[in-house]
Amino acid sequence: MEIITSRENAKVKYACAVRDSEKQRTADGLFFAEGPKLCMELAKSCTPRVMYATAEEKEKTPAL
């Protein structure tokens, strides 16, 4: 898993755009899920395209 340390990272900016814009999600055919419990449940039924986690959350939830 790649560790991203800056909010200025292009991947972070794109994830925020997907999270904040229904138009962006629809255009890209994406669904945005947030939180370890929801992400773990969704991963059981579909293959995530991409997943981001903070170092702290990765420590708390190594299964991510």
Residue, then its C-alpha position, 0 to 999 in steps of 0.5 A: m500500500e502506498i503511503i501518502t503524506s500530503r493533502e496536496n497529492a493528486k490522488v488525494k485531490y481526486a478522491c476528495a473530488v469524487r467524495d464531494s461531487e455527485k457529478q464526478r462520481t457519475a462521470d467516472g462510474l464510482f461509488f465513494a465509501e468512507g470508514p473502516k467498517l463500511c469499506m470492509e463490508l463493501a470489499k466482501s461483495c465487490t472489488p475496490r478500485v482504490m483504497y486509501a487509509t491513514a497510517e493510524e487507521k491501517e494500524k487499527t485495522p490491518a485487514l484493510 
